[in-house]
Amino acid sequence: MLENFKSQIEIYTIALEWLIYEARPACYVKFQPGLKSMQPHEIYD
């Protein structure tokens, strides 16, 4: 029971990370080291 629960959590975590990455690329970009100099309005436009 607990093992099944753990693997479900992993699947949901991966799915959530993928959804965030796919749906909000602007948020993801914010954390890329090469783009720290960008202004917030440049990221979100």
Backbone as XML, in Angstrom:
<?xml version="1.0"?>
<chain id="A" units="angstrom">
  <residue number="1" name="MET">
    <atom name="N" x="0.830" y="-1.203" z="0.000"/>
    <atom name="CA" x="0.000" y="0.000" z="0.000"/>
    <atom name="C" x="0.870" y="1.260" z="0.000"/>
  </residue>
  <residue number="2" name="LEU">
    <atom name="N" x="1.828" y="1.310" z="0.918"/>
    <atom name="CA" x="2.684" y="2.488" z="1.027"/>
    <atom name="C" x="3.570" y="2.642" z="-0.213"/>
  </residue>
  <residue number="3" name="GLU">
    <atom name="N" x="4.092" y="1.528" z="-0.739"/>
    <atom name="CA" x="4.922" y="1.587" z="-1.937"/>
    <atom name="C" x="4.135" y="2.148" z="-3.116"/>
  </residue>
  <residue number="4" name="ASN">
    <atom name="N" x="2.881" y="1.693" z="-3.244"/>
    <atom name="CA" x="2.027" y="2.185" z="-4.320"/>
    <atom name="C" x="1.816" y="3.686" z="-4.177"/>
  </residue>
  <residue number="5" name="PHE">
    <atom name="N" x="1.598" y="4.121" z="-2.954"/>
    <atom name="CA" x="1.387" y="5.535" z="-2.667"/>
    <atom name="C" x="2.621" y="6.354" z="-3.044"/>
  </residue>
  <residue number="6" name="LYS">
    <atom name="N" x="3.792" y="5.816" z="-2.690"/>
    <atom name="CA" x="5.047" y="6.514" z="-2.998"/>
    <atom name="C" x="5.241" y="6.673" z="-4.501"/>
  </residue>
  <residue number="7" name="SER">
    <atom name="N" x="4.973" y="5.617" z="-5.255"/>
    <atom name="CA" x="5.169" y="5.706" z="-6.702"/>
    <atom name="C" x="4.152" y="6.658" z="-7.330"/>
  </residue>
  <residue number="8" name="GLN">
    <atom name="N" x="2.953" y="6.718" z="-6.760"/>
    <atom name="CA" x="1.957" y="7.679" z="-7.244"/>
    <atom name="C" x="2.427" y="9.108" z="-7.007"/>
  </residue>
  <residue number="9" name="ILE">
    <atom name="N" x="3.006" y="9.357" z="-5.850"/>
    <atom name="CA" x="3.552" y="10.685" z="-5.529"/>
    <atom name="C" x="4.619" y="11.064" z="-6.560"/>
  </residue>
  <residue number="10" name="GLU">
    <atom name="N" x="5.499" y="10.120" z="-6.883"/>
    <atom name="CA" x="6.556" y="10.386" z="-7.861"/>
    <atom name="C" x="5.956" y="10.743" z="-9.216"/>
  </residue>
  <residue number="11" name="ILE">
    <atom name="N" x="4.943" y="9.991" z="-9.628"/>
    <atom name="CA" x="4.296" y="10.251" z="-10.915"/>
    <atom name="C" x="3.659" y="11.635" z="-10.915"/>
  </residue>
  <residue number="12" name="TYR">
    <atom name="N" x="2.961" y="11.967" z="-9.825"/>
    <atom name="CA" x="2.322" y="13.283" z="-9.738"/>
    <atom name="C" x="3.355" y="14.403" z="-9.721"/>
  </residue>
  <residue number="13" name="THR">
    <atom name="N" x="4.464" y="14.177" z="-9.028"/>
    <atom name="CA" x="5.520" y="15.191" z="-8.973"/>
    <atom name="C" x="6.092" y="15.451" z="-10.353"/>
  </residue>
  <residue number="14" name="ILE">
    <atom name="N" x="6.389" y="14.381" z="-11.090"/>
    <atom name="CA" x="6.928" y="14.510" z="-12.444"/>
    <atom name="C" x="5.915" y="15.216" z="-13.349"/>
  </residue>
  <residue number="15" name="ALA">
    <atom name="N" x="4.639" y="14.806" z="-13.238"/>
    <atom name="CA" x="3.594" y="15.422" z="-14.054"/>
    <atom name="C" x="3.470" y="16.910" z="-13.745"/>
  </residue>
  <residue number="16" name="LEU">
    <atom name="N" x="3.531" y="17.243" z="-12.463"/>
    <atom name="CA" x="3.412" y="18.633" z="-12.049"/>
    <atom name="C" x="4.586" y="19.460" z="-12.570"/>
  </residue>
  <residue number="17" name="GLU">
    <atom name="N" x="5.792" y="18.919" z="-12.446"/>
    <atom name="CA" x="6.973" y="19.617" z="-12.957"/>
    <atom name="C" x="6.858" y="19.830" z="-14.457"/>
  </residue>
  <residue number="18" name="TRP">
    <atom name="N" x="6.384" y="18.812" z="-15.170"/>
    <atom name="CA" x="6.220" y="18.919" z="-16.617"/>
    <atom name="C" x="5.182" y="19.972" z="-16.965"/>
  </residue>
  <residue number="19" name="LEU">
    <atom name="N" x="4.058" y="19.958" z="-16.232"/>
    <atom name="CA" x="3.003" y="20.948" z="-16.484"/>
    <atom name="C" x="3.509" y="22.364" z="-16.257"/>
  </residue>
  <residue number="20" name="ILE">
    <atom name="N" x="4.215" y="22.566" z="-15.161"/>
    <atom name="CA" x="4.767" y="23.897" z="-14.867"/>
    <atom name="C" x="5.739" y="24.304" z="-15.966"/>
  </residue>
  <residue number="21" name="TYR">
    <atom name="N" x="6.612" y="23.378" z="-16.383"/>
    <atom name="CA" x="7.591" y="23.675" z="-17.419"/>
    <atom name="C" x="6.919" y="23.990" z="-18.759"/>
  </residue>
  <residue number="22" name="GLU">
    <atom name="N" x="5.899" y="23.207" z="-19.108"/>
    <atom name="CA" x="5.216" y="23.401" z="-20.386"/>
    <atom name="C" x="4.318" y="24.637" z="-20.379"/>
  </residue>
  <residue number="23" name="ALA">
    <atom name="N" x="3.589" y="24.822" z="-19.286"/>
    <atom name="CA" x="2.577" y="25.879" z="-19.255"/>
    <atom name="C" x="3.168" y="27.246" z="-18.926"/>
  </residue>
  <residue number="24" name="ARG">
    <atom name="N" x="4.238" y="27.274" z="-18.160"/>
    <atom name="CA" x="4.802" y="28.541" z="-17.725"/>
    <atom name="C" x="6.290" y="28.649" z="-18.064"/>
  </residue>
  <residue number="25" name="PRO">
    <atom name="N" x="6.638" y="28.632" z="-19.336"/>
    <atom name="CA" x="8.057" y="28.740" z="-19.692"/>
    <atom name="C" x="8.696" y="30.020" z="-19.164"/>
  </residue>
  <residue number="26" name="ALA">
    <atom name="N" x="7.884" y="31.076" z="-19.019"/>
    <atom name="CA" x="8.419" y="32.335" z="-18.498"/>
    <atom name="C" x="8.935" y="32.169" z="-17.072"/>
  </residue>
  <residue number="27" name="CYS">
    <atom name="N" x="8.203" y="31.411" z="-16.271"/>
    <atom name="CA" x="8.643" y="31.154" z="-14.897"/>
    <atom name="C" x="9.934" y="30.330" z="-14.903"/>
  </residue>
  <residue number="28" name="TYR">
    <atom name="N" x="9.999" y="29.376" z="-15.804"/>
    <atom name="CA" x="11.181" y="28.525" z="-15.880"/>
    <atom name="C" x="12.402" y="29.335" z="-16.312"/>
  </residue>
  <residue number="29" name="VAL">
    <atom name="N" x="12.189" y="30.202" z="-17.296"/>
    <atom name="CA" x="13.274" y="31.038" z="-17.817"/>
    <atom name="C" x="13.917" y="31.866" z="-16.714"/>
  </residue>
  <residue number="30" name="LYS">
    <atom name="N" x="13.085" y="32.329" z="-15.774"/>
    <atom name="CA" x="13.552" y="33.183" z="-14.700"/>
    <atom name="C" x="14.696" y="32.531" z="-13.919"/>
  </residue>
  <residue number="31" name="PHE">
    <atom name="N" x="14.711" y="31.193" z="-13.871"/>
    <atom name="CA" x="15.709" y="30.490" z="-13.059"/>
    <atom name="C" x="16.929" y="30.043" z="-13.861"/>
  </residue>
  <residue number="32" name="GLN">
    <atom name="N" x="16.947" y="30.361" z="-15.157"/>
    <atom name="CA" x="18.114" y="29.998" z="-15.961"/>
    <atom name="C" x="19.246" y="30.988" z="-15.689"/>
  </residue>
  <residue number="33" name="PRO">
    <atom name="N" x="20.455" y="30.486" z="-15.398"/>
    <atom name="CA" x="21.552" y="31.362" z="-14.990"/>
    <atom name="C" x="21.924" y="32.396" z="-16.047"/>
  </residue>
  <residue number="34" name="GLY">
    <atom name="N" x="21.811" y="32.057" z="-17.314"/>
    <atom name="CA" x="22.228" y="32.972" z="-18.370"/>
    <atom name="C" x="21.295" y="34.150" z="-18.581"/>
  </residue>
  <residue number="35" name="LEU">
    <atom name="N" x="20.109" y="34.113" z="-17.977"/>
    <atom name="CA" x="19.109" y="35.142" z="-18.249"/>
    <atom name="C" x="18.825" y="36.013" z="-17.026"/>
  </residue>
  <residue number="36" name="LYS">
    <atom name="N" x="19.750" y="35.988" z="-16.059"/>
    <atom name="CA" x="19.524" y="36.756" z="-14.835"/>
    <atom name="C" x="19.487" y="38.256" z="-15.107"/>
  </residue>
  <residue number="37" name="SER">
    <atom name="N" x="20.106" y="38.699" z="-16.186"/>
    <atom name="CA" x="20.163" y="40.129" z="-16.469"/>
    <atom name="C" x="18.875" y="40.656" z="-17.099"/>
  </residue>
  <residue number="38" name="MET">
    <atom name="N" x="17.987" y="39.741" z="-17.529"/>
    <atom name="CA" x="16.734" y="40.172" z="-18.155"/>
    <atom name="C" x="15.830" y="40.873" z="-17.154"/>
  </residue>
  <residue number="39" name="GLN">
    <atom name="N" x="15.105" y="41.863" z="-17.626"/>
    <atom name="CA" x="14.120" y="42.543" z="-16.790"/>
    <atom name="C" x="12.840" y="41.722" z="-16.743"/>
  </residue>
  <residue number="40" name="PRO">
    <atom name="N" x="12.078" y="41.802" z="-15.646"/>
    <atom name="CA" x="10.836" y="41.021" z="-15.514"/>
    <atom name="C" x="9.855" y="41.248" z="-16.670"/>
  </residue>
  <residue number="41" name="HIS">
    <atom name="N" x="9.742" y="42.492" z="-17.151"/>
    <atom name="CA" x="8.785" y="42.746" z="-18.233"/>
    <atom name="C" x="9.239" y="42.084" z="-19.531"/>
  </residue>
  <residue number="42" name="GLU">
    <atom name="N" x="10.545" y="41.916" z="-19.697"/>
    <atom name="CA" x="11.050" y="41.219" z="-20.886"/>
    <atom name="C" x="10.714" y="39.737" z="-20.820"/>
  </residue>
  <residue number="43" name="ILE">
    <atom name="N" x="10.759" y="39.182" z="-19.610"/>
    <atom name="CA" x="10.465" y="37.763" z="-19.434"/>
    <atom name="C" x="8.982" y="37.488" z="-19.653"/>
  </residue>
  <residue number="44" name="TYR">
    <atom name="N" x="8.125" y="38.348" z="-19.116"/>
    <atom name="CA" x="6.696" y="38.042" z="-19.112"/>
    <atom name="C" x="5.947" y="38.537" z="-20.344"/>
  </residue>
  <residue number="45" name="ASP">
    <atom name="N" x="6.550" y="39.421" z="-21.140"/>
    <atom name="CA" x="5.866" y="39.898" z="-22.353"/>
    <atom name="C" x="5.680" y="38.783" z="-23.366"/>
  </residue>
</chain>
